[in-house]
Amino acid sequence: MAARIRVLIVDDQTLVREGFRKLLELEPDFEVVGAAGDGEAAIAAVERLHQAGTSLDVILMDIRMPRMDGIAATKTLKERWPDSHIVILTTFDDTELIHAGLRAGALGYSLKDITAEQLTMTIRTAARGQVLLQPDIASKVFSALAPAAPPRPHTPSPNSTSSSSSASTYIDSTAFIEQLTEREREILMLVARGASNRQIAENIYLTEGTVKNHMSSILGKLGVRDRTQAALHAKELGLA
């Protein structure tokens, strides 16, 4: 029998937590190992599970909660347990919140009006460490990350000590790209399109282990923690 996907539910509404628990327990390959009502309780729950030696595959995280919100909790969890797979599940589709959640380290961002089938698919995808965004959420993410036109040449005045912030951002982004090898750029483009390591390996005729090594190098050069942030960075830089 395949190992079950262990899930922690984090939401400040008891009815929502219990509803998700009952829904997920209908799936034979899911096991709800805990629930928490806010970000601080979520961190404490994850710590208890790790101390008990209980593996945790996916954390479903609400955003608006008392004491500590879901974005702050996601950031803290990723800092303490970098391998955490977190999916933000909320009623808010605000672009700034979506970006904040993904940059904090979440693997996915879904709205609570998704179907049961979409929810279970999202959890299974996150458990594999892959990114899955709803089409409307993905549209908001990628439209906001559409590369802006390069800044016009600017000659600083004699008294100027620095370039404009937009020019600095453009120059820094170019510098990031120049650090990547041709193969790394190719892999990053495929990551930005949602490909898994296995799919990338099959596409460019490498072993999955070699792709993982390239991914580690890419994350280091881009200064990001995971493939979600790398994919967002690729969009920012116009690679996909």
N, C-alpha and C positions, 0 to 999 in steps of 0.2 A: 504494500500500500504506500502510495506517495506521501511524503511528509506534508502536514497541514501548513497552511499559511496563517501565521499567528498575527492577529490584528489588535491594536490598541485604539480605542475610540476616545477622542477628546472633543467635548462640546459642553457648553454651560447649561444646556437645557436637558433635563432628565428624560423628558419624553423623546427627544431626538436620539439621545444615547441608547435608550432601550429599543427604539424603533430600528436603529441600525444594527444593534446586537441581534435582535430576532430575525432580521432580514439576512444577515450574514451567516447565522447559525443554520439556515436552511441549506447552505452550500456544504457538501460533504468534505471539501478540501479547505474549509476555513475554520479557525478557532479564535474566538474573541478572548484574549488573555487579560483584559482589563479595560477600565474606563476612567476618565478623569474629567472634572468640570471646569478646569482652567489650565493655563500654561504651566504654572508652578506645580500643580498636582500632576500634570503630565510628566514633567521632568522627574519628580519623585517616583512616579510609577515606573518609568523606564529604568531608573536606578535600582529599584527593588527587583525588577525582572532580571537585570544583569547580575545583581548580587546572588540571586537564586539560581543563576545558570539557565534561565529560560530565554530561549531565542525569540526575537521579535522581528517580524518581517516587514510590517507596514504600520504606520501611524496615520490615522485619519484625523486631521486637525482643523478645527473651526478657527475663525479669525477673531471675531469680536467676543471677548470673554473677560471677566473680572480678573483683577490682580495682575495677570500677565496674558497679553493677547497671543494669538496663534503665530504671528510672524516673529515676535520676540522669542517665543518658545522654540520655534523651528530653528532659528539662528543658534540658540543655546544648545539644543540637542545635536545639531550638526557639528558644533565646535567640540562637544564632549564625546559624541559617538558619531564620527564622520560617516560610518556605513549605514546610518539610519535612512530608511526609505519613508519619506513623509509626503502625504497627499493632502493638500488643503481642500477642504470641502465646506463651502460657505454659500450664503445667499448674495454675496456682493460680487459684482462683475466689473468693479471699478478698475480701470487700466493700471492706475498707480498701485493698488493693492495687489493686483496680479503680478506685476513686476517685483514688488517688494517681497512677495512670498517666494517667487522663483529664485530671486537673488539671495534670499535667506538660506536656500538650499533645498526647497521642496522639489520633488520629482514631478509633481502634477498639481493642477489647480482645476477643480470641478465645482459646478454649482449643485445645490441640493435638489434641484428639480430634474436631475438626470434619472434615468430608469434604473431599476434594479440590475438589469443586464449590463448597462453601462458602468455602474458602480463596481460590480464584481470584475468586469474586464479591466477597469482602471487599477483595482487592487492587485490583480494577478500580474499586470504589466509592471507596476511599481515594485512588486516582490522580486521581479527579475532585474531590478535596477534600471528599467527603461522608462522613458518619458511618454506619457499619453495625455494630450490636451483635447478637450472638447473643441470641435471645429470653430465655434464662435469665440471661445477663449483664445485659441491659437491665432485666429484672425486679428484679435485685439493686440496680442503680443507682437506678431510679426509686422503688422501695419505700423505700430509705434516704433519698431526697430528698423524700419526702412532706412537705408543709408541716406543721409542728407548730402546735398551737393557740396563739393569741396569749397572751403572758404576762399574768397577772392584774395589775390595777393595783397598783402598789406605791408606798407613801409612804416615802421614805427617812427613816431616823432622823436626828436632828439632827447626829450625828457622822459620818453617811455622806457620802462624797465622790464616790461613783459608783454607777450602777445595776448590777444584776446582769449577768453576761455574757450571759445569754439575752435579757434585755431590750435590751441594747445591740445584739445581733445582729439582733433584730426591727426595731428602729428604723432601723439602717443599711440593711437590705434594703428597707424601705419607701421610704427616701430614694432608693435606686437606681431603683426603679420610677417614682417621681415625675419623674425626669429624662427618661423616654422619652415621645415623642409618642404619640398614639393609633395612628398608622400604624406606628411602630416597635414598639409592643407587639403589634400584629397580626402583623407579620413575625416577631417573636421567638417568638410562639406557634407559628407554622408551622415555624420552625426546630427548635423543641423536639419537634415531631412527625416530624422527619426529612426535611422538604421541602428540595429543592435550590433554588437561586436561580431557575432556570428555572421550576420548579413553582410557586414563590411568585409569580413574575411573571404566570404564566397564571391563577393563582387570584384575584389581586386587581387584574388588568388594569393592570400597570405594565410598563415595559421591564425587561429583565434588568439593564441598566446602572444604572437607578434603584434597583433592589433592592440591588445591590452597594453603592451609595452609602449607602443606609439601614443596611446591615449594618456598614459602617465606622463610622457614627455610633453604632450600638448597642454595638459592641465597645468604642469609646472611653468611652461613658457607663458601661458596666458594669465597665470596667477589666479586660477579659479579652483574650486574644490571638487566639482563633479561635472558630468557630461551635460547636465541641464544648463549650467552656467556657461559651459563651453559653447553649446548650441546657440544660446542667446548672444554670446559674444560674436559668434560667426555671423549672425544676422546683423548685428551692429556694424560689423566691418564689411558687409556686403558680399560675404563668401557664399551665401545660399539664398 
